[in-house]
Amino acid sequence: MLYVIQVLAAIQIGLAIGVLLGPRHPVRLGSSILAIVLALATIVTGAWLYLAIGTAIFVLTMGMRHSQHIVGG
């Protein structure tokens, strides 16, 4: 079970890095960094709670709309 949690954390890190490389939005930037940190904590400790919190924050902020007046947004 530990390996499954670690693989899910690695997937979350990949998604968060993808968001970091996309169009800039301050809240998404912060949530992506937080998701990466919590996923790394999950990989190191094997605790699923960090992964659950990071995923919840990440998913909630991904639902935010882009502002239309931002170039590239």
N, CA, C, O and CB atoms as a CASP TS submission, in Angstrom:
PFRMAT TS
TARGET T0000
AUTHOR 0000-0000-0000
METHOD Language model
MODEL 1
PARENT N/A
ATOM      1  N   MET     1       0.822  -1.193   0.000  1.00  0.00           N
ATOM      2  CA  MET     1       0.000   0.000   0.000  1.00  0.00           C
ATOM      3  C   MET     1       0.866   1.258   0.000  1.00  0.00           C
ATOM      4  O   MET     1       0.484   2.289  -0.553  1.00  0.00           O
ATOM      5  CB  MET     1      -0.935  -0.002   1.205  1.00  0.00           C
ATOM      6  N   LEU     2       2.018   1.159   0.617  1.00  0.00           N
ATOM      7  CA  LEU     2       2.923   2.309   0.679  1.00  0.00           C
ATOM      8  C   LEU     2       3.352   2.737  -0.716  1.00  0.00           C
ATOM      9  O   LEU     2       3.441   3.931  -1.003  1.00  0.00           O
ATOM     10  CB  LEU     2       4.157   1.980   1.530  1.00  0.00           C
ATOM     11  N   TYR     3       3.618   1.764  -1.584  1.00  0.00           N
ATOM     12  CA  TYR     3       4.062   2.098  -2.937  1.00  0.00           C
ATOM     13  C   TYR     3       2.958   2.778  -3.741  1.00  0.00           C
ATOM     14  O   TYR     3       3.235   3.657  -4.557  1.00  0.00           O
ATOM     15  CB  TYR     3       4.532   0.842  -3.662  1.00  0.00           C
ATOM     16  N   VAL     4       1.723   2.379  -3.518  1.00  0.00           N
ATOM     17  CA  VAL     4       0.601   3.004  -4.220  1.00  0.00           C
ATOM     18  C   VAL     4       0.481   4.467  -3.816  1.00  0.00           C
ATOM     19  O   VAL     4       0.282   5.335  -4.665  1.00  0.00           O
ATOM     20  CB  VAL     4      -0.717   2.254  -3.922  1.00  0.00           C
ATOM     21  N   ILE     5       0.603   4.739  -2.528  1.00  0.00           N
ATOM     22  CA  ILE     5       0.537   6.112  -2.033  1.00  0.00           C
ATOM     23  C   ILE     5       1.688   6.936  -2.595  1.00  0.00           C
ATOM     24  O   ILE     5       1.497   8.094  -2.967  1.00  0.00           O
ATOM     25  CB  ILE     5       0.564   6.136  -0.496  1.00  0.00           C
ATOM     26  N   GLN     6       2.874   6.351  -2.660  1.00  0.00           N
ATOM     27  CA  GLN     6       4.027   7.076  -3.193  1.00  0.00           C
ATOM     28  C   GLN     6       3.879   7.345  -4.693  1.00  0.00           C
ATOM     29  O   GLN     6       4.294   8.403  -5.167  1.00  0.00           O
ATOM     30  CB  GLN     6       5.311   6.290  -2.927  1.00  0.00           C
ATOM     31  N   VAL     7       3.306   6.424  -5.437  1.00  0.00           N
ATOM     32  CA  VAL     7       3.079   6.644  -6.865  1.00  0.00           C
ATOM     33  C   VAL     7       2.039   7.744  -7.073  1.00  0.00           C
ATOM     34  O   VAL     7       2.201   8.588  -7.954  1.00  0.00           O
ATOM     35  CB  VAL     7       2.622   5.336  -7.551  1.00  0.00           C
ATOM     36  N   LEU     8       0.982   7.742  -6.277  1.00  0.00           N
ATOM     37  CA  LEU     8      -0.018   8.804  -6.369  1.00  0.00           C
ATOM     38  C   LEU     8       0.588  10.159  -6.033  1.00  0.00           C
ATOM     39  O   LEU     8       0.246  11.161  -6.661  1.00  0.00           O
ATOM     40  CB  LEU     8      -1.195   8.513  -5.439  1.00  0.00           C
ATOM     41  N   ALA     9       1.479  10.202  -5.054  1.00  0.00           N
ATOM     42  CA  ALA     9       2.158  11.453  -4.713  1.00  0.00           C
ATOM     43  C   ALA     9       3.052  11.918  -5.855  1.00  0.00           C
ATOM     44  O   ALA     9       3.133  13.116  -6.127  1.00  0.00           O
ATOM     45  CB  ALA     9       2.984  11.282  -3.434  1.00  0.00           C
ATOM     46  N   ALA    10       3.719  10.993  -6.521  1.00  0.00           N
ATOM     47  CA  ALA    10       4.560  11.355  -7.662  1.00  0.00           C
ATOM     48  C   ALA    10       3.710  11.895  -8.815  1.00  0.00           C
ATOM     49  O   ALA    10       4.125  12.827  -9.504  1.00  0.00           O
ATOM     50  CB  ALA    10       5.382  10.140  -8.130  1.00  0.00           C
ATOM     51  N   ILE    11       2.538  11.323  -9.026  1.00  0.00           N
ATOM     52  CA  ILE    11       1.628  11.825 -10.055  1.00  0.00           C
ATOM     53  C   ILE    11       1.179  13.245  -9.711  1.00  0.00           C
ATOM     54  O   ILE    11       1.104  14.109 -10.584  1.00  0.00           O
ATOM     55  CB  ILE    11       0.402  10.890 -10.205  1.00  0.00           C
ATOM     56  N   GLN    12       0.884  13.475  -8.445  1.00  0.00           N
ATOM     57  CA  GLN    12       0.476  14.818  -8.025  1.00  0.00           C
ATOM     58  C   GLN    12       1.603  15.823  -8.230  1.00  0.00           C
ATOM     59  O   GLN    12       1.349  16.959  -8.630  1.00  0.00           O
ATOM     60  CB  GLN    12       0.042  14.810  -6.555  1.00  0.00           C
ATOM     61  N   ILE    13       2.818  15.430  -7.968  1.00  0.00           N
ATOM     62  CA  ILE    13       3.957  16.322  -8.203  1.00  0.00           C
ATOM     63  C   ILE    13       4.046  16.665  -9.687  1.00  0.00           C
ATOM     64  O   ILE    13       4.272  17.823 -10.036  1.00  0.00           O
ATOM     65  CB  ILE    13       5.281  15.670  -7.716  1.00  0.00           C
ATOM     66  N   GLY    14       3.874  15.690 -10.552  1.00  0.00           N
ATOM     67  CA  GLY    14       3.914  15.941 -11.991  1.00  0.00           C
ATOM     68  C   GLY    14       2.822  16.897 -12.442  1.00  0.00           C
ATOM     69  O   GLY    14       3.073  17.786 -13.256  1.00  0.00           O
ATOM     70  N   LEU    15       1.618  16.724 -11.925  1.00  0.00           N
ATOM     71  CA  LEU    15       0.524  17.628 -12.273  1.00  0.00           C
ATOM     72  C   LEU    15       0.791  19.044 -11.779  1.00  0.00           C
ATOM     73  O   LEU    15       0.538  20.016 -12.491  1.00  0.00           O
ATOM     74  CB  LEU    15      -0.790  17.115 -11.695  1.00  0.00           C
ATOM     75  N   ALA    16       1.300  19.152 -10.567  1.00  0.00           N
ATOM     76  CA  ALA    16       1.573  20.479 -10.010  1.00  0.00           C
ATOM     77  C   ALA    16       2.688  21.187 -10.777  1.00  0.00           C
ATOM     78  O   ALA    16       2.631  22.402 -10.968  1.00  0.00           O
ATOM     79  CB  ALA    16       1.949  20.365  -8.530  1.00  0.00           C
ATOM     80  N   ILE    17       3.688  20.447 -11.212  1.00  0.00           N
ATOM     81  CA  ILE    17       4.749  21.056 -12.023  1.00  0.00           C
ATOM     82  C   ILE    17       4.182  21.515 -13.361  1.00  0.00           C
ATOM     83  O   ILE    17       4.582  22.560 -13.874  1.00  0.00           O
ATOM     84  CB  ILE    17       5.917  20.059 -12.246  1.00  0.00           C
ATOM     85  N   GLY    18       3.266  20.758 -13.926  1.00  0.00           N
ATOM     86  CA  GLY    18       2.602  21.173 -15.156  1.00  0.00           C
ATOM     87  C   GLY    18       1.832  22.471 -14.988  1.00  0.00           C
ATOM     88  O   GLY    18       1.826  23.315 -15.884  1.00  0.00           O
ATOM     89  N   VAL    19       1.184  22.632 -13.847  1.00  0.00           N
ATOM     90  CA  VAL    19       0.464  23.876 -13.577  1.00  0.00           C
ATOM     91  C   VAL    19       1.448  25.027 -13.393  1.00  0.00           C
ATOM     92  O   VAL    19       1.180  26.145 -13.833  1.00  0.00           O
ATOM     93  CB  VAL    19      -0.429  23.728 -12.328  1.00  0.00           C
ATOM     94  N   LEU    20       2.567  24.767 -12.756  1.00  0.00           N
ATOM     95  CA  LEU    20       3.583  25.814 -12.576  1.00  0.00           C
ATOM     96  C   LEU    20       4.127  26.309 -13.912  1.00  0.00           C
ATOM     97  O   LEU    20       4.479  27.481 -14.045  1.00  0.00           O
ATOM     98  CB  LEU    20       4.732  25.293 -11.713  1.00  0.00           C
ATOM     99  N   LEU    21       4.196  25.428 -14.890  1.00  0.00           N
ATOM    100  CA  LEU    21       4.724  25.801 -16.196  1.00  0.00           C
ATOM    101  C   LEU    21       3.680  26.469 -17.087  1.00  0.00           C
ATOM    102  O   LEU    21       4.018  27.006 -18.142  1.00  0.00           O
ATOM    103  CB  LEU    21       5.274  24.581 -16.889  1.00  0.00           C
ATOM    104  N   GLY    22       2.422  26.440 -16.675  1.00  0.00           N
ATOM    105  CA  GLY    22       1.337  27.030 -17.460  1.00  0.00           C
ATOM    106  C   GLY    22       1.170  28.513 -17.162  1.00  0.00           C
ATOM    107  O   GLY    22       2.050  29.140 -16.572  1.00  0.00           O
ATOM    108  N   PRO    23       0.024  29.074 -17.579  1.00  0.00           N
ATOM    109  CA  PRO    23      -0.256  30.490 -17.327  1.00  0.00           C
ATOM    110  C   PRO    23      -0.244  30.799 -15.829  1.00  0.00           C
ATOM    111  O   PRO    23      -0.667  29.987 -15.006  1.00  0.00           O
ATOM    112  CB  PRO    23      -1.611  30.880 -17.933  1.00  0.00           C
ATOM    113  N   ARG    24       0.243  31.971 -15.504  1.00  0.00           N
ATOM    114  CA  ARG    24       0.406  32.346 -14.092  1.00  0.00           C
ATOM    115  C   ARG    24      -0.896  32.827 -13.472  1.00  0.00           C
ATOM    116  O   ARG    24      -1.634  33.614 -14.065  1.00  0.00           O
ATOM    117  CB  ARG    24       1.463  33.431 -13.955  1.00  0.00           C
ATOM    118  N   HIS    25      -1.157  32.345 -12.291  1.00  0.00           N
ATOM    119  CA  HIS    25      -2.265  32.791 -11.458  1.00  0.00           C
ATOM    120  C   HIS    25      -1.753  32.652 -10.026  1.00  0.00           C
ATOM    121  O   HIS    25      -1.338  31.559  -9.641  1.00  0.00           O
ATOM    122  CB  HIS    25      -3.611  31.947 -11.716  1.00  0.00           C
ATOM    123  N   PRO    26      -1.768  33.714  -9.227  1.00  0.00           N
ATOM    124  CA  PRO    26      -1.133  33.666  -7.900  1.00  0.00           C
ATOM    125  C   PRO    26      -1.647  32.544  -6.997  1.00  0.00           C
ATOM    126  O   PRO    26      -0.859  31.892  -6.311  1.00  0.00           O
ATOM    127  CB  PRO    26      -1.337  34.977  -7.204  1.00  0.00           C
ATOM    128  N   VAL    27      -2.947  32.319  -6.992  1.00  0.00           N
ATOM    129  CA  VAL    27      -3.496  31.288  -6.105  1.00  0.00           C
ATOM    130  C   VAL    27      -3.103  29.896  -6.597  1.00  0.00           C
ATOM    131  O   VAL    27      -2.764  29.022  -5.800  1.00  0.00           O
ATOM    132  CB  VAL    27      -5.036  31.409  -6.017  1.00  0.00           C
ATOM    133  N   ARG    28      -3.150  29.697  -7.908  1.00  0.00           N
ATOM    134  CA  ARG    28      -2.742  28.400  -8.460  1.00  0.00           C
ATOM    135  C   ARG    28      -1.261  28.145  -8.237  1.00  0.00           C
ATOM    136  O   ARG    28      -0.851  27.011  -7.989  1.00  0.00           O
ATOM    137  CB  ARG    28      -3.060  28.330  -9.953  1.00  0.00           C
ATOM    138  N   LEU    29      -0.463  29.194  -8.324  1.00  0.00           N
ATOM    139  CA  LEU    29       0.974  29.057  -8.075  1.00  0.00           C
ATOM    140  C   LEU    29       1.216  28.592  -6.641  1.00  0.00           C
ATOM    141  O   LEU    29       1.989  27.666  -6.399  1.00  0.00           O
ATOM    142  CB  LEU    29       1.707  30.396  -8.338  1.00  0.00           C
ATOM    143  N   GLY    30       0.545  29.247  -5.699  1.00  0.00           N
ATOM    144  CA  GLY    30       0.697  28.878  -4.287  1.00  0.00           C
ATOM    145  C   GLY    30       0.204  27.480  -3.995  1.00  0.00           C
ATOM    146  O   GLY    30       0.844  26.736  -3.251  1.00  0.00           O
ATOM    147  N   SER    31      -0.929  27.112  -4.573  1.00  0.00           N
ATOM    148  CA  SER    31      -1.468  25.777  -4.308  1.00  0.00           C
ATOM    149  C   SER    31      -0.605  24.695  -4.952  1.00  0.00           C
ATOM    150  O   SER    31      -0.489  23.592  -4.419  1.00  0.00           O
ATOM    151  CB  SER    31      -2.908  25.672  -4.821  1.00  0.00           C
ATOM    152  N   SER    32      -0.003  25.007  -6.091  1.00  0.00           N
ATOM    153  CA  SER    32       0.877  24.031  -6.740  1.00  0.00           C
ATOM    154  C   SER    32       2.127  23.790  -5.902  1.00  0.00           C
ATOM    155  O   SER    32       2.562  22.651  -5.734  1.00  0.00           O
ATOM    156  CB  SER    32       1.268  24.509  -8.150  1.00  0.00           C
ATOM    157  N   ILE    33       2.697  24.863  -5.383  1.00  0.00           N
ATOM    158  CA  ILE    33       3.885  24.716  -4.530  1.00  0.00           C
ATOM    159  C   ILE    33       3.533  23.933  -3.260  1.00  0.00           C
ATOM    160  O   ILE    33       4.286  23.061  -2.828  1.00  0.00           O
ATOM    161  CB  ILE    33       4.469  26.110  -4.160  1.00  0.00           C
ATOM    162  N   LEU    34       2.378  24.258  -2.672  1.00  0.00           N
ATOM    163  CA  LEU    34       1.934  23.528  -1.486  1.00  0.00           C
ATOM    164  C   LEU    34       1.681  22.057  -1.792  1.00  0.00           C
ATOM    165  O   LEU    34       2.014  21.188  -0.986  1.00  0.00           O
ATOM    166  CB  LEU    34       0.672  24.162  -0.919  1.00  0.00           C
ATOM    167  N   ALA    35       1.092  21.774  -2.955  1.00  0.00           N
ATOM    168  CA  ALA    35       0.842  20.385  -3.342  1.00  0.00           C
ATOM    169  C   ALA    35       2.151  19.621  -3.529  1.00  0.00           C
ATOM    170  O   ALA    35       2.251  18.453  -3.154  1.00  0.00           O
ATOM    171  CB  ALA    35       0.013  20.333  -4.632  1.00  0.00           C
ATOM    172  N   ILE    36       3.150  20.280  -4.109  1.00  0.00           N
ATOM    173  CA  ILE    36       4.454  19.629  -4.287  1.00  0.00           C
ATOM    174  C   ILE    36       5.088  19.324  -2.942  1.00  0.00           C
ATOM    175  O   ILE    36       5.612  18.231  -2.732  1.00  0.00           O
ATOM    176  CB  ILE    36       5.395  20.511  -5.124  1.00  0.00           C
ATOM    177  N   VAL    37       5.042  20.285  -2.032  1.00  0.00           N
ATOM    178  CA  VAL    37       5.645  20.082  -0.702  1.00  0.00           C
ATOM    179  C   VAL    37       4.944  18.954   0.047  1.00  0.00           C
ATOM    180  O   VAL    37       5.599  18.098   0.641  1.00  0.00           O
ATOM    181  CB  VAL    37       5.581  21.382   0.127  1.00  0.00           C
ATOM    182  N   LEU    38       3.613  18.955   0.020  1.00  0.00           N
ATOM    183  CA  LEU    38       2.881  17.897   0.729  1.00  0.00           C
ATOM    184  C   LEU    38       3.067  16.536   0.067  1.00  0.00           C
ATOM    185  O   LEU    38       3.109  15.517   0.756  1.00  0.00           O
ATOM    186  CB  LEU    38       1.394  18.237   0.796  1.00  0.00           C
ATOM    187  N   ALA    39       3.177  16.504  -1.257  1.00  0.00           N
ATOM    188  CA  ALA    39       3.427  15.225  -1.934  1.00  0.00           C
ATOM    189  C   ALA    39       4.822  14.704  -1.613  1.00  0.00           C
ATOM    190  O   ALA    39       5.012  13.501  -1.432  1.00  0.00           O
ATOM    191  CB  ALA    39       3.259  15.376  -3.456  1.00  0.00           C
ATOM    192  N   LEU    40       5.788  15.598  -1.543  1.00  0.00           N
ATOM    193  CA  LEU    40       7.138  15.169  -1.136  1.00  0.00           C
ATOM    194  C   LEU    40       7.127  14.637   0.300  1.00  0.00           C
ATOM    195  O   LEU    40       7.804  13.657   0.610  1.00  0.00           O
ATOM    196  CB  LEU    40       8.144  16.345  -1.260  1.00  0.00           C
ATOM    197  N   ALA    41       6.358  15.285   1.167  1.00  0.00           N
ATOM    198  CA  ALA    41       6.233  14.787   2.546  1.00  0.00           C
ATOM    199  C   ALA    41       5.587  13.405   2.559  1.00  0.00           C
ATOM    200  O   ALA    41       5.945  12.557   3.377  1.00  0.00           O
ATOM    201  CB  ALA    41       5.404  15.771   3.410  1.00  0.00           C
ATOM    202  N   THR    42       4.641  13.180   1.659  1.00  0.00           N
ATOM    203  CA  THR    42       3.999  11.869   1.558  1.00  0.00           C
ATOM    204  C   THR    42       4.990  10.808   1.100  1.00  0.00           C
ATOM    205  O   THR    42       5.014   9.700   1.636  1.00  0.00           O
ATOM    206  CB  THR    42       2.811  11.929   0.594  1.00  0.00           C
ATOM    207  N   ILE    43       5.803  11.147   0.113  1.00  0.00           N
ATOM    208  CA  ILE    43       6.783  10.179  -0.384  1.00  0.00           C
ATOM    209  C   ILE    43       7.785   9.808   0.711  1.00  0.00           C
ATOM    210  O   ILE    43       8.153   8.643   0.854  1.00  0.00           O
ATOM    211  CB  ILE    43       7.523  10.744  -1.612  1.00  0.00           C
ATOM    212  N   VAL    44       8.221  10.802   1.477  1.00  0.00           N
ATOM    213  CA  VAL    44       9.226  10.556   2.515  1.00  0.00           C
ATOM    214  C   VAL    44       8.639   9.781   3.690  1.00  0.00           C
ATOM    215  O   VAL    44       9.241   8.820   4.171  1.00  0.00           O
ATOM    216  CB  VAL    44       9.813  11.877   3.007  1.00  0.00           C
ATOM    217  N   THR    45       7.443  10.209   4.157  1.00  0.00           N
ATOM    218  CA  THR    45       6.879   9.597   5.361  1.00  0.00           C
ATOM    219  C   THR    45       5.943   8.431   5.078  1.00  0.00           C
ATOM    220  O   THR    45       5.781   7.550   5.922  1.00  0.00           O
ATOM    221  CB  THR    45       6.145  10.630   6.148  1.00  0.00           C
ATOM    222  N   GLY    46       5.323   8.415   3.896  1.00  0.00           N
ATOM    223  CA  GLY    46       4.356   7.364   3.586  1.00  0.00           C
ATOM    224  C   GLY    46       2.982   7.618   4.181  1.00  0.00           C
ATOM    225  O   GLY    46       2.119   6.741   4.134  1.00  0.00           O
ATOM    226  N   ALA    47       2.763   8.807   4.742  1.00  0.00           N
ATOM    227  CA  ALA    47       1.477   9.134   5.352  1.00  0.00           C
ATOM    228  C   ALA    47       0.516   9.634   4.276  1.00  0.00           C
ATOM    229  O   ALA    47       0.839  10.577   3.553  1.00  0.00           O
ATOM    230  CB  ALA    47       1.648  10.196   6.472  1.00  0.00           C
ATOM    231  N   TRP    48      -0.638   9.028   4.164  1.00  0.00           N
ATOM    232  CA  TRP    48      -1.592   9.389   3.130  1.00  0.00           C
ATOM    233  C   TRP    48      -2.301  10.690   3.429  1.00  0.00           C
ATOM    234  O   TRP    48      -2.866  11.302   2.523  1.00  0.00           O
ATOM    235  CB  TRP    48      -2.598   8.297   2.955  1.00  0.00           C
ATOM    236  N   LEU    49      -2.286  11.138   4.693  1.00  0.00           N
ATOM    237  CA  LEU    49      -3.000  12.352   5.073  1.00  0.00           C
ATOM    238  C   LEU    49      -2.438  13.583   4.360  1.00  0.00           C
ATOM    239  O   LEU    49      -3.200  14.456   3.944  1.00  0.00           O
ATOM    240  CB  LEU    49      -2.933  12.549   6.584  1.00  0.00           C
ATOM    241  N   TYR    50      -1.124  13.661   4.217  1.00  0.00           N
ATOM    242  CA  TYR    50      -0.512  14.785   3.498  1.00  0.00           C
ATOM    243  C   TYR    50      -0.969  14.801   2.041  1.00  0.00           C
ATOM    244  O   TYR    50      -1.242  15.862   1.480  1.00  0.00           O
ATOM    245  CB  TYR    50       1.029  14.704   3.572  1.00  0.00           C
ATOM    246  N   LEU    51      -1.047  13.637   1.444  1.00  0.00           N
ATOM    247  CA  LEU    51      -1.492  13.533   0.058  1.00  0.00           C
ATOM    248  C   LEU    51      -2.948  13.957  -0.079  1.00  0.00           C
ATOM    249  O   LEU    51      -3.303  14.643  -1.037  1.00  0.00           O
ATOM    250  CB  LEU    51      -1.308  12.104  -0.458  1.00  0.00           C
ATOM    251  N   ALA    52      -3.791  13.558   0.864  1.00  0.00           N
ATOM    252  CA  ALA    52      -5.207  13.914   0.808  1.00  0.00           C
ATOM    253  C   ALA    52      -5.402  15.421   0.948  1.00  0.00           C
ATOM    254  O   ALA    52      -6.209  16.008   0.227  1.00  0.00           O
ATOM    255  CB  ALA    52      -5.985  13.179   1.903  1.00  0.00           C
ATOM    256  N   ILE    53      -4.680  16.048   1.858  1.00  0.00           N
ATOM    257  CA  ILE    53      -4.794  17.495   2.050  1.00  0.00           C
ATOM    258  C   ILE    53      -4.280  18.235   0.826  1.00  0.00           C
ATOM    259  O   ILE    53      -4.931  19.163   0.344  1.00  0.00           O
ATOM    260  CB  ILE    53      -4.021  17.941   3.303  1.00  0.00           C
ATOM    261  N   GLY    54      -3.129  17.838   0.323  1.00  0.00           N
ATOM    262  CA  GLY    54      -2.565  18.484  -0.858  1.00  0.00           C
ATOM    263  C   GLY    54      -3.453  18.336  -2.074  1.00  0.00           C
ATOM    264  O   GLY    54      -3.603  19.282  -2.848  1.00  0.00           O
ATOM    265  N   THR    55      -4.046  17.165  -2.257  1.00  0.00           N
ATOM    266  CA  THR    55      -4.939  16.945  -3.392  1.00  0.00           C
ATOM    267  C   THR    55      -6.197  17.790  -3.268  1.00  0.00           C
ATOM    268  O   THR    55      -6.652  18.361  -4.259  1.00  0.00           O
ATOM    269  CB  THR    55      -5.309  15.465  -3.503  1.00  0.00           C
ATOM    270  N   ALA    56      -6.765  17.883  -2.078  1.00  0.00           N
ATOM    271  CA  ALA    56      -7.979  18.679  -1.877  1.00  0.00           C
ATOM    272  C   ALA    56      -7.721  20.149  -2.188  1.00  0.00           C
ATOM    273  O   ALA    56      -8.519  20.784  -2.879  1.00  0.00           O
ATOM    274  CB  ALA    56      -8.492  18.527  -0.435  1.00  0.00           C
ATOM    275  N   ILE    57      -6.630  20.689  -1.692  1.00  0.00           N
ATOM    276  CA  ILE    57      -6.300  22.092  -1.958  1.00  0.00           C
ATOM    277  C   ILE    57      -6.039  22.299  -3.440  1.00  0.00           C
ATOM    278  O   ILE    57      -6.499  23.280  -4.025  1.00  0.00           O
ATOM    279  CB  ILE    57      -5.074  22.531  -1.134  1.00  0.00           C
ATOM    280  N   PHE    58      -5.308  21.384  -4.045  1.00  0.00           N
ATOM    281  CA  PHE    58      -4.959  21.487  -5.460  1.00  0.00           C
ATOM    282  C   PHE    58      -6.207  21.455  -6.343  1.00  0.00           C
ATOM    283  O   PHE    58      -6.337  22.265  -7.261  1.00  0.00           O
ATOM    284  CB  PHE    58      -4.007  20.352  -5.854  1.00  0.00           C
ATOM    285  N   VAL    59      -7.111  20.537  -6.074  1.00  0.00           N
ATOM    286  CA  VAL    59      -8.322  20.398  -6.894  1.00  0.00           C
ATOM    287  C   VAL    59      -9.239  21.610  -6.715  1.00  0.00           C
ATOM    288  O   VAL    59      -9.825  22.083  -7.690  1.00  0.00           O
ATOM    289  CB  VAL    59      -9.079  19.100  -6.527  1.00  0.00           C
ATOM    290  N   LEU    60      -9.372  22.116  -5.498  1.00  0.00           N
ATOM    291  CA  LEU    60     -10.233  23.279  -5.270  1.00  0.00           C
ATOM    292  C   LEU    60      -9.729  24.519  -6.003  1.00  0.00           C
ATOM    293  O   LEU    60     -10.530  25.291  -6.530  1.00  0.00           O
ATOM    294  CB  LEU    60     -10.333  23.569  -3.782  1.00  0.00           C
ATOM    295  N   THR    61      -8.433  24.714  -6.041  1.00  0.00           N
ATOM    296  CA  THR    61      -7.914  25.902  -6.720  1.00  0.00           C
ATOM    297  C   THR    61      -7.871  25.723  -8.237  1.00  0.00           C
ATOM    298  O   THR    61      -7.839  26.719  -8.960  1.00  0.00           O
ATOM    299  CB  THR    61      -6.522  26.230  -6.202  1.00  0.00           C
ATOM    300  N   MET    62      -7.870  24.512  -8.732  1.00  0.00           N
ATOM    301  CA  MET    62      -7.887  24.318 -10.180  1.00  0.00           C
ATOM    302  C   MET    62      -9.239  24.687 -10.780  1.00  0.00           C
ATOM    303  O   MET    62      -9.339  24.908 -11.987  1.00  0.00           O
ATOM    304  CB  MET    62      -7.544  22.873 -10.522  1.00  0.00           C
ATOM    305  N   GLY    63     -10.267  24.754  -9.963  1.00  0.00           N
ATOM    306  CA  GLY    63     -11.585  25.132 -10.445  1.00  0.00           C
ATOM    307  C   GLY    63     -11.756  26.629 -10.642  1.00  0.00           C
ATOM    308  O   GLY    63     -12.794  27.073 -11.131  1.00  0.00           O
ATOM    309  N   MET    64     -10.757  27.408 -10.270  1.00  0.00           N
ATOM    310  CA  MET    64     -10.860  28.857 -10.421  1.00  0.00           C
ATOM    311  C   MET    64     -10.767  29.251 -11.885  1.00  0.00           C
ATOM    312  O   MET    64     -10.047  28.626 -12.664  1.00  0.00           O
ATOM    313  CB  MET    64      -9.767  29.564  -9.614  1.00  0.00           C
ATOM    314  N   ARG    65     -11.502  30.292 -12.252  1.00  0.00           N
ATOM    315  CA  ARG    65     -11.502  30.762 -13.634  1.00  0.00           C
ATOM    316  C   ARG    65     -10.323  31.690 -13.875  1.00  0.00           C
ATOM    317  O   ARG    65      -9.814  32.345 -12.966  1.00  0.00           O
ATOM    318  CB  ARG    65     -12.822  31.476 -13.965  1.00  0.00           C
ATOM    319  N   HIS    66      -9.908  31.720 -15.140  1.00  0.00           N
ATOM    320  CA  HIS    66      -8.891  32.677 -15.566  1.00  0.00           C
ATOM    321  C   HIS    66      -9.536  34.037 -15.725  1.00  0.00           C
ATOM    322  O   HIS    66     -10.697  34.151 -16.118  1.00  0.00           O
ATOM    323  CB  HIS    66      -8.214  32.232 -16.888  1.00  0.00           C
ATOM    324  N   SER    67      -8.768  35.064 -15.414  1.00  0.00           N
ATOM    325  CA  SER    67      -9.224  36.419 -15.681  1.00  0.00           C
ATOM    326  C   SER    67      -9.031  36.696 -17.177  1.00  0.00           C
ATOM    327  O   SER    67      -7.971  36.402 -17.730  1.00  0.00           O
ATOM    328  CB  SER    67      -8.449  37.466 -14.797  1.00  0.00           C
ATOM    329  N   GLN    68     -10.033  37.249 -17.818  1.00  0.00           N
ATOM    330  CA  GLN    68      -9.997  37.455 -19.267  1.00  0.00           C
ATOM    331  C   GLN    68      -9.015  38.539 -19.689  1.00  0.00           C
ATOM    332  O   GLN    68      -8.565  38.545 -20.835  1.00  0.00           O
ATOM    333  CB  GLN    68     -11.370  37.807 -19.766  1.00  0.00           C
ATOM    334  N   HIS    69      -8.679  39.441 -18.801  1.00  0.00           N
ATOM    335  CA  HIS    69      -7.803  40.535 -19.182  1.00  0.00           C
ATOM    336  C   HIS    69      -6.322  40.215 -19.006  1.00  0.00           C
ATOM    337  O   HIS    69      -5.477  41.069 -19.274  1.00  0.00           O
ATOM    338  CB  HIS    69      -8.147  41.749 -18.386  1.00  0.00           C
ATOM    339  N   ILE    70      -5.997  39.030 -18.570  1.00  0.00           N
ATOM    340  CA  ILE    70      -4.599  38.630 -18.421  1.00  0.00           C
ATOM    341  C   ILE    70      -4.094  38.106 -19.764  1.00  0.00           C
ATOM    342  O   ILE    70      -4.735  37.258 -20.386  1.00  0.00           O
ATOM    343  CB  ILE    70      -4.436  37.548 -17.300  1.00  0.00           C
ATOM    344  N   VAL    71      -2.969  38.603 -20.198  1.00  0.00           N
ATOM    345  CA  VAL    71      -2.389  38.151 -21.470  1.00  0.00           C
ATOM    346  C   VAL    71      -1.949  36.705 -21.307  1.00  0.00           C
ATOM    347  O   VAL    71      -1.243  36.371 -20.355  1.00  0.00           O
ATOM    348  CB  VAL    71      -1.183  39.058 -21.908  1.00  0.00           C
ATOM    349  N   GLY    72      -2.357  35.859 -22.220  1.00  0.00           N
ATOM    350  CA  GLY    72      -1.986  34.451 -22.164  1.00  0.00           C
ATOM    351  C   GLY    72      -2.904  33.640 -21.265  1.00  0.00           C
ATOM    352  O   GLY    72      -2.686  32.438 -21.117  1.00  0.00           O
ATOM    353  N   GLY    73      -3.905  34.233 -20.668  1.00  0.00           N
ATOM    354  CA  GLY    73      -4.785  33.530 -19.746  1.00  0.00           C
ATOM    355  C   GLY    73      -5.989  33.079 -20.378  1.00  0.00           C
ATOM    356  O   GLY    73      -6.835  32.466 -19.727  1.00  0.00           O
TER
END
